Amino acid sequence: MLELRRSVCDYLQAARAVRCEPEQVLITAGTQQVVDIVARVQGPDKEVWVEDPGYPLTRLALAAAGAKFCPVPVDQYGINVTEGIRRAPNARAVFITPSHQFPKGVALSMARRLELLAWARGSGAWIVEDDYASEFRYGGRPLASLQGLDEAERVIYIGTLNKALFPGLRLGYAVLPPSLVRAFVAARYLMDRQPSSLCQAVVAAFMEEGHFAAHIRRMRELYRGQRDVLVAALRRRLGEHLAVEPPDQGMHLVAYTRRGRSDVTIERAAREHGVVVRAMSRLYVEAPPQSALMLGFSGYPRQLIAPAIARLARAFE
């Protein structure tokens, strides 16, 4: 629907410094569908980089499409581009979360952004920039998109409205280089034509009338407060067991375990006490895993956070 593509385009230009026209915006059912389309358009047996640790469903979608993924380690500056080039110099694409790496939460440094863009330009590879949860930044200057730095049109920028509004909406988008628009539209049409026209029309009107921007401002304040309550509770009750810093962006935080404790063991014990945390070590492929817990804060009222951390503390005991 043209109205929604225009609204998404206007929003991304203002909020994320994305360079785009409505004709470049493809509406999808979410970011996972875009990953699937990228894999289909590329064809099987192509080598691609993925972050290590990284989002497991991306790896599964690529494997299902016959792609050969090369895990590239992530450090405090984001994906290690030099190591990626060393491991797979002829890769045809890289799938990254540069503004808020999943799961570690680090931002890709400017030096590495430029290095990645130079590699993609020289090798003819595509950069798939997953800008998930970019709306929810709580401190510091907003990070411009990688796509906004791209002069060679090698970046496929993808995002979702499901996290910003509600998961059942099932609406996402991709901003495509002009050379890819025809192939992606054809692949999208063959999969299921388009998301619900009714949902697209409602969301377009919601954005055009200014409600989306107001909603994001309200939720950003709400989530910031929930993040701060969670960080304070963790430091108060579990400071001797976990090292935690408040993230500047996103909807979850990472708490690194102390004293060599196993995050998988803690994850299991926490579940027995009615608390769901995720062991970050499970998300590694080849890189040496770090033991840490991933805790979401966006979906929980403040008054429920402290009792949940008290139960988590009993799991440690």
N, C-alpha and C positions, 0 to 999 in steps of 0.2 A: 504494500500500500504506500503510495507516494507521500501521503501526509505524514506517516510515521517515519519514513526515511528522511524527510526534511527535518522533522523534529529531532531525530537522533543526530543528524548531521550538525544542526545548529548547536545542540548540547555539547557534542564532542569538540567542535571548534572552540567554543567558549571555555569549557571546563578542562579539556585535555590537550589543547593545542594540536589537535588532529587536522591534517590537511585532507579535505574531502569535499565531494559534491554528492547530492542525493543519489545520483546515478551509480555511485560507487558503493552504496550501502546495500547489503543483502540482509534481509530479516530472516532469522532462523528460530529454531526451537530452543536455542541455548548454545553455549560455547562448545559443548561436546559434539553437537551436530556439525559445527564448523570444522573441528578437528577431523571428523569422519569425511567431510567433503574434501578437505585438503588431501587426505590420504588417498581418496578415490581418484581425484584429478591427477595426482602425481603418478599413480599406477603402482603396481607391486614391485618388490625387489629394490626399492630406492632406499638409500641410507639417510637417516635423519638423526640430528642431535636431540636429546632430551636432558633435562636437568636431573642431577643425582645429588640429593634426594629430589623427588618431584611428584607431580600429581599422577597417581597410578592409572587412572582411567585414560589418560592420554596415551600412556604406553600400551594399554590393552587395545585401544582403538587402532593404533598404528600397527600393532601386531596382527590384529584381525584383518586389516587391509593388505597384509603382506609386506609391510615396510620393515626395514632392518634398523632398529633404533640403537644408537650409540650413547650410553650414559656418559654425561660430562659432569665432573664434580663442581659443586657450588661452594664458595667460601664467603667471607664477610663482604666481598665486593660483587657477589653474584656469580653467574656462570663463568667458568674459566675458559675464555675464548681461545687462548693459546693452546691449552690442553685439548680442546675440541678440534682445532686444526691439526694438531699432532695425531690425534686418534682417527679422525675421519675427515681428511682435507677435501674430499670430493662429495661430502654430504649434500643433499639437494634441499634440505630445509632444517630449521632449528625451531623448536617449540619452547618458548620461554615465558616467564612471569616477571618482567624486569622491574616493575614499580614496587612490587611486594611479593618477593619470591615465595612460592608455596613449596614446602611448609615453613622455611626458616624465617621468612619475613624481611630479609635484607633487600636493599635496592641495588640494582645494577649500576655500578659507578659510571661516570661520564667517559672515562678512558676506555672502559670495556664496551660501552655503547658504540663509541666511534670505531673501535677495533672490530666489533661484530658487523657493523654496517659496511666497513671497508671489505671485510671478508666476503660478505654476501654480494656486494657489488662486483668484486673481482671474480668470484666463482659462479655467479649466476644463481645462487641459492636464495631460497625464500626464508624470511624471518616471520614466524607466527607469534605475534605479541598478544598474549592473554592478559588483559588489563582488568582482571577480576577484582571486585571490591574497591575499585579506584575512587569511587564516590566517598568512601569513608576514610578520610585522612584527618588526623586529630592534632597534629602539631607540625611545625616547620613549614617551609614553602612548598606549595603544590609541585609535584614532579610532573614535568611535561612528558608526553608519550614518546616512545622511541620512534613511532611512525612520523611524528612531527619533525624529527631530525633527518629523515630519510629523503635524500635528493635523487636517489636512483630508482625509486618505486619498487623496493624489494620487500616491504613490510606488509603483511596481512594483519590488520588490527582487529581483535575480536573482544567482545564484551557481552554482558548479560543484563537484562532488566529483572531477572528472577531474584537476584540477591537484593537489589535496591528496592523492589516492591514486595513480591512474595513468590515462593518457589513454584506454586501451582500455576503461575501465569504462563510459563514456558515460552518466553520470548527472549531472543538474543539478536546479535547483529555482527556483521563483519564489514569492515571497510577494506575494499579490495583495490589493488593496483589496476588501472584501466585494462591492462593486457589480460587480466584474469576474469573479468566480469562475465564475459559470455560463457566460459567453461563452468564457472561456479553457478550461474543462474540455471544452466542446463542440468547440472547435477542436482541442484536443489529441487528443480521441477520434477525430476524423475523419482525423487525420494518420497515426497508427499505434497508437492505443489507449493504450499505455503502454510504458515500458521493461520489460525482462525482470523478471518477478516474482522469479526466483531471485536475480538480482543485487541487487534491492531488499531481499530478506529477509536476504541475507548482510551487506550494508552496515548495515542496521538493527541486526542483532545485534552487529556490530563496534562501532557507536556506543554501543549500550545497555550493553555490557560494559566501556566505558571505554577500548577500544583506540584509538579515533579520536583522543581527546584526547592520549593518550600518544604516538601516532604524530606528531601535529602538533608536539609539544614536541621530539621527537627530530629531525625534519626541519628545524625552525626553527634548531636549533643547528648542524646539518650545513650548511644553506644559508648561515647567517651566516659560518661558517668559510670556505666556498668563495667567498663575496662578498669577504671580507677578503683572501684570497689573490689573487683577480683584481685588486682595486684596487691592491694592493701591486705586483703584476707590471706593471700598466699604468703606474703612476707611475715605476717603476724603469726600464723599457725604453722607454716612449713618452711620458714626461712633457713633452718638448719639443714633441710633436705633438698630444697629447690632454689635455683638461682633464676630470678625472673626480672625482666625489664618491660615496661609498658610499650607496646608497639605503636609506631606513629600512624599506622594504617591497618585496615583489614578488620576482620571479625573474629579473630582468634589470637591467642598469644602462645608463646613457647616458653616452657619452664624447664631448664636444664637440671638434671639430677646431679646431686653431689655424692661423694663417697663411693662412686662406682656402682650405684644402684641400677638395677635393670628396669627400664621403662616398661617393658613387656610384662614383667612381674607386677609392677605397680598398676598397670592398666587392668590386669585381671583382678587384683585385690580391690581396686576401686569399684569395679562393676559389682562385686559381691556386696558392697556397701551402698549401692544405688547411685553411683556417680560414673558418668561416662567421660573418660579421657582417652586420648589416642596416643599410642606409643610412636614417636617420630622415627625410631630406628627401623620400623617396618617399611618405611618409604624409600629406603636406600636400595640401590641395585648392586653397584660395585664399590663405591666409595666407602671408606671406613665409617660405620654408623656412629652417630652421636646419640647418647641416651637422653631423651627429653620427652616431656608430655605436652601435647597440644590441647588447649582448653578454649572452647568457644565462650564468648561473652555476650554476643548480640541478641540471643534469643531468650535471655533469662532476666526476669525482674530483679532489681537490686536486693530485695528482701529475701530472695531465695539463694543468693550467692554465698553468704557467710555460712548458713547451715550446710550447704553442699561441701564447702571447704572443710568444715568440721568433720563431716563423714569421710572425706578424703584423708584427713589427718589420722583418723582411726584406722584407715586402710594401711597407712605407713606403719602404725604401731603393731 
